[in-house]
């Protein structure tokens, strides 16, 4: 999960948009989900579109929001930073805050896992944890 979160923060996930440019591995950077294709100009398959807006993952997003609401009195907005576990400034947390932070990381991890599973249903897409063998560091 650390790898997926790092790829999201570094904008290195294998979305159609990234595979289109600069990698030139696909001919169309648009989202492949039928609803997105039919909504006028097709939405680009970016990590922001995938995690925050794509109807393909609406159920997973709804489940995430519901789960967060059970644990957090004032649920934060879903953003790329929140989902990727980004911390802008380290702060000291008390034990209750640490437990909540860990719970939120677990909930967003489950969401990211579900998004990867959902993307596996379309053979044109890569999962969020896909690693291109050419990008792998030499052993």
C-alpha angles and dihedrals in degrees: 000000000000088000093053092048091048091049091051092051091047093043091239102128117125098251121157088251094055092042088052095050130050096358097048092209095133135037098224128043093198127114110266095214110115095229091053092048092052097049098090114268104023117251115246113247095242125151089252092053092045098049102032109027117012112114089216087076100035094112092051091048091050091050090049093050091048093048092048091050089057091058105030124060091207106026113215121236116267107253134157089252093053095045092047092049093241115173116198097191125013112237132181111256128200118230094268091051091047091054091049092048091050091048091051091050090051092049094049089046090056089049093050090048091052091049089054090049091049091051090054089069089071113064091204092064134077122221120247091253095050113133119196110225090225090059094051114111114246115261 
